[in-house]
Amino acid sequence: MASHTAVATKAAAHSHPGYGELRHHFESHEQQKDSATIGMWVFLLTELMFFGGLFLAYFIYRQWYPEAFASASNKTDLWLGAFNTTVLICSSLTMALAVHAASKGKRILLVGFLVATLLLGGAFLGVKAYEYHDKWVHHEIPGDHFECEGCHDEVHTPLFFALYFGMTGLHASHMIIGFGVLLVLIWQAWSGKFTEKWYTPIEMFGLYWHFVDIVWIFLFPLLYLIDRTGRSLL
């Protein structure tokens, strides 16, 4: 009798309206959500270590070749970098509003804020593509045809641009991945998959998107602002 009751309880948990599907290896929806949250934070920690290697390389090489990095950093477009920073901050706001709308079960608002986040992310990538094209036109991509007009140390200046493309390129790849996930979430939200009781994918993606935005908050001053005042990094 007890076993039949347990089976019935388990079946009811799987079919509980509004909470999404309960996977067989979880005992409750709360446990399932906690597991997803912990998993996302662990994933973001590995991403932090991934970016951390590039940040460490930047700090080391900049201390070794300060003049090369100083002159090269002035070749970046400050206003485009500032614009992209503003765009990403706004996208973090719209993503936070999307999570809030999901928690209230407001489907139309959820879709609207997700679309706004998508458009802002697209604007960021568009500006970044323009910057990359500008670097290509002016031969500021490390390689056999590298040139840097006005740079004081052309031997070590390519190190800055190598890190510039490596760091911003890795960041942009995360934006592109987020772009694809956003498209899926928008379709699911429009289809009514999320409710005020279950919107875990929206929350988890919100954590991912905020992480990507925070990474850029660090990249912007390192690549665009430092040395425009002639001051040392440390």
VOGU-3710 file (C-alpha; in Angstrom, 3 decimals, decimal comma):
1> mashtavatk> 0,000/0,000/0,000  2,840/2,349/0,923  4,620/1,657/-2,348  1,467/2,458/-4,332  1,149/5,721/-2,410  4,782/6,632/-3,159  4,298/5,932/-6,860  1,136/8,036/-6,912  2,925/10,898/-5,143  5,804/10,725/-7,603
11> aaahshpgyg> 3,453/10,738/-10,564  1,604/13,735/-9,148  4,891/15,589/-8,741  5,768/14,977/-12,384  2,414/16,261/-13,574  2,020/19,183/-11,144  0,519/22,003/-13,228  2,628/25,088/-13,732  5,907/23,720/-12,366  7,340/22,168/-15,506
21> elrhhfeshe> 8,466/18,586/-15,859  10,128/16,975/-12,850  13,032/14,782/-13,928  13,079/11,264/-12,543  16,254/11,737/-10,497  14,807/14,593/-8,408  12,450/14,277/-5,475  10,846/17,704/-5,807  10,719/20,749/-8,028  12,559/22,738/-5,362
31> qqkdsatigm> 15,442/20,258/-5,423  15,492/20,361/-9,208  15,695/24,167/-9,244  18,424/24,234/-6,568  20,424/21,739/-8,612  20,094/23,890/-11,736  21,197/26,986/-9,812  24,252/25,279/-8,326  25,140/23,839/-11,727  24,978/27,275/-13,346
41> wvflltelmf> 27,179/28,840/-10,671  29,745/26,063/-11,091  29,689/26,632/-14,849  30,207/30,380/-14,368  33,126/29,648/-12,044  34,839/27,643/-14,780  34,194/30,513/-17,194  35,737/32,910/-14,704  38,901/30,818/-14,636  38,844/30,732/-18,446
51> fgglflayfi> 38,782/34,525/-18,714  41,129/34,793/-15,736  44,021/33,343/-17,728  43,684/36,081/-20,329  43,409/38,785/-17,682  46,562/37,456/-16,006  48,426/37,479/-19,324  47,303/41,065/-19,906  48,581/42,253/-16,512  51,925/40,494/-16,901
61> yrqwypeafa> 52,676/41,716/-20,424  51,523/45,215/-19,673  53,970/45,455/-16,809  56,760/44,156/-19,049  56,007/46,454/-22,012  54,122/49,489/-20,637  55,015/51,850/-23,497  53,875/49,398/-26,155  50,561/48,826/-24,387  50,091/52,537/-23,704
71> sasnktdlwl> 50,448/53,544/-27,353  48,427/50,582/-28,630  45,516/51,171/-26,250  45,130/54,655/-27,720  44,393/53,026/-31,088  41,094/51,669/-29,760  37,927/53,700/-30,325  36,952/55,062/-26,918  33,487/56,212/-27,963  32,527/52,913/-29,561
81> gafnttvlic> 33,734/51,100/-26,455  31,709/53,441/-24,240  28,645/52,951/-26,448  28,940/49,175/-26,214  29,333/49,424/-22,438  26,099/51,408/-22,237  24,356/48,906/-24,496  25,359/45,968/-22,306  24,335/47,723/-19,097  20,928/48,357/-20,665
91> ssltmalavh> 20,730/44,704/-21,735  21,372/43,629/-18,149  18,450/45,808/-17,096  16,105/44,329/-19,702  17,205/40,811/-18,743  16,509/41,506/-15,073  13,098/42,878/-16,035  12,479/39,724/-18,075  13,137/37,566/-15,006  10,783/39,765/-12,980
101> aaskgkrill> 8,086/39,534/-15,647  8,456/35,751/-15,693  8,058/35,608/-11,911  4,756/37,475/-12,257  3,530/35,280/-15,101  3,336/38,219/-17,539  3,999/36,458/-20,834  3,821/39,479/-23,161  6,160/41,540/-20,988  8,544/38,589/-20,719
111> vgflvatlll> 8,697/38,219/-24,484  9,134/41,968/-24,909  12,054/42,217/-22,493  13,723/39,138/-23,998  13,416/40,665/-27,467  14,856/43,952/-26,146  17,796/42,025/-24,683  18,268/40,285/-28,018  18,276/43,580/-29,928  20,744/45,166/-27,524
121> ggaflgvkay> 23,014/42,137/-27,810  22,781/42,399/-31,591  23,731/46,076/-31,427  26,792/45,201/-29,356  27,931/42,550/-31,830  27,330/44,923/-34,740  29,560/47,584/-33,202  32,212/44,990/-32,398  32,150/43,754/-36,003  32,670/47,358/-37,163
131> eyhdkwvhhe> 35,660/47,705/-34,808  37,192/44,467/-36,093  36,761/45,650/-39,680  38,441/48,944/-38,825  41,396/47,076/-37,333  41,591/44,957/-40,490  41,596/48,024/-42,750  44,383/49,673/-40,751  46,468/46,460/-40,590  46,296/46,356/-36,793
141> ipgdhfeceg> 45,806/42,598/-36,678  48,930/40,745/-35,488  50,674/38,952/-38,331  53,003/39,483/-41,263  51,206/42,649/-42,405  50,837/44,259/-38,993  51,227/48,031/-38,844  50,648/50,489/-36,022  51,076/54,095/-37,019  52,269/56,203/-34,101
151> chdevhtplf> 53,097/53,234/-31,863  56,387/53,568/-29,963  57,292/49,891/-29,777  56,140/47,984/-32,848  58,036/44,876/-31,742  55,849/44,322/-28,663  52,737/46,269/-29,674  51,235/43,185/-31,404  50,981/41,595/-27,944  48,346/44,151/-26,998
161> falyfgmtgl> 46,322/43,534/-30,136  46,652/39,770/-29,746  45,155/40,069/-26,273  42,595/42,582/-27,530  41,293/40,168/-30,147  41,606/37,180/-27,834  39,712/38,765/-24,951  37,050/40,590/-26,940  36,699/37,651/-29,338  36,108/35,205/-26,487
171> hashmiigfg> 33,614/37,619/-25,001  31,866/38,054/-28,355  31,624/34,271/-28,757  29,747/34,142/-25,441  27,457/36,875/-26,740  26,759/34,867/-29,900  25,940/31,772/-27,838  23,642/33,883/-25,676  22,045/35,225/-28,854  21,084/31,688/-29,880
181> vllvliwqaw> 19,769/30,786/-26,423  17,711/33,969/-26,363  16,007/32,993/-29,610  14,979/29,665/-28,063  13,751/31,332/-24,870  11,724/33,883/-26,821  9,999/31,109/-28,756  9,324/29,136/-25,560  8,027/32,220/-23,751  5,734/33,085/-26,648
191> sgkftekwyt> 4,441/29,502/-26,603  3,500/29,904/-22,940  5,971/27,381/-21,588  6,918/29,487/-18,579  4,639/30,347/-15,654  5,038/32,301/-12,442  5,697/28,952/-10,725  8,322/27,718/-13,187  10,716/29,936/-15,112  14,045/28,364/-14,164
201> piemfglywh> 15,568/28,602/-17,698  14,929/32,357/-17,683  16,641/32,727/-14,309  19,617/30,599/-15,299  20,130/32,468/-18,544  19,857/35,725/-16,617  22,854/34,671/-14,519  24,800/33,836/-17,677  23,951/37,142/-19,343  24,893/39,192/-16,284
211> fvdivwiflf> 28,216/37,337/-16,102  28,993/38,183/-19,722  28,119/41,827/-19,064  30,343/41,961/-15,974  33,280/40,577/-17,963  32,897/43,449/-20,423  32,816/45,959/-17,544  36,380/44,823/-16,801  37,470/44,625/-20,444  36,388/48,171/-21,268
221> pllylidrtg> 38,758/50,015/-18,898  41,653/47,619/-19,531  41,506/47,898/-23,309  40,011/51,354/-23,880  40,600/53,620/-20,879  43,938/52,786/-19,265  46,843/54,991/-20,406  44,654/57,625/-21,981  45,550/59,704/-18,917  49,166/58,531/-18,966
231> rsll> 48,886/56,856/-15,569  50,298/53,475/-14,602  48,023/50,455/-14,250  49,189/49,675/-10,706
//
